[in-house]
């Protein structure tokens, strides 16, 4: 297996693993959150004097989530780095400075702070063209991932890697935490016919890897085969700059790093956990509101016609491991549900280790189906069935779930590839 990783010196690893002293010097025992200081890839790169970039012309794929712990943008850090020539920026969904809303086309422009040209890779072009990469020696990728397959930044990474492979250009990934931790793996592999920008790789829906680990896996396993899955796999020269101090059992809160929303509907670290828990259900625009357009994106399930108490009672009766529900009533402040009084449930993970995140929404859909059989999402939102299939990476979930709207009919299939992927992905672990 050929893979290039900037190794952390043994002394640095030792220091990162040591207890991190807090302000309370009288405390006799540090809490787990105080024991380790997590340093993202950009900070490790800087501590190593920008090794691998000096004397090179650098392109950067990033957005506002690419920061150090003092909220300094990776754009500005690399622009000011001695010996590093930042010559191009590449704007994914939402743009490099976060000035494009979800789904809005990103335009070619010039970064006003640095004067560096910005090329759009979310619009007519999603894979950088040879002209965009002209004169670039290495493309750096630094975006906070959310750990879910349908979140398009990893698709952007894959397309950048393909483009650079074609041109013989190195890719450097500055690693960041997986906010779900490194132990959650859920969902079936993407199947032939269902590859898309929201399902770019043959991986589970929740994949339990950092973006650096994922980059190595898709590069080495030949998974980088284009959006339609029928293009040849291409392998680039890949360097991953690992974090220091991160462990697989850490969610983002444990890292003590600041969170900058990578997209408008992921405002908090908890939102990244909630995204795979409700986002698939949220593909049906005319079915249930999932908190998008309100202050709790991906954290609720509600509609005008729902009896909140009955829905909560039905869900409580299932005894779903690790999750609890409460009733909620609210009016979204934007979107198609704006100003309408909605009734439903808000959920919370009371035992994260026991919870199966993606199953939460399917249990809600089952409960709604039992209470309101006329509200079949696959019939009232027919135009969204294809997107539902693309996000799931298969039509099996829709076809089987629609018959009875029972979780038991799809759970086995949904989880069938989990152990296979755990075995495969362990080869690419940088953290334990």
Secondary structure, 3 states (H helix, E strand, C coil): CCCEEECCCHHHHHHHHCCCCCCCCCCCCCCHHHHCCCECHHHHHHHCCCCCCCCCEEEEEECCCCECCCCCEHHHHHHHCCCCEEEEEEECCCCCCCCCCCCCCCCCEECCCCCCEEEECCCCCCCCCHHHHCCCCEEEEECCCCCECCCCHHHHHHHHHHHHHHHCCEEEEECCCCCCCCCCCECCCCCCCCCECCECCCCCCECCCCHHHHHHHHHHCCCCCCCCCCCCCCCCCEEEECCECCCCCCCHHHHCCCCCCCCCCCCCHHHHHHHHHHCCHHHCCCCCECCECCECCCCEEEECCCCHHHHHHHHHHHCCCCEEEEEEEEECCCCCCCCCEEEEEEEEECCCCCCCCCHHHHHHHHHHHHHCCCCCHHHHCHHHHHHHHHHHCCCHHHHHHHHHCCHHHCHHHHCCCHHHHHHHHHHHCCCC
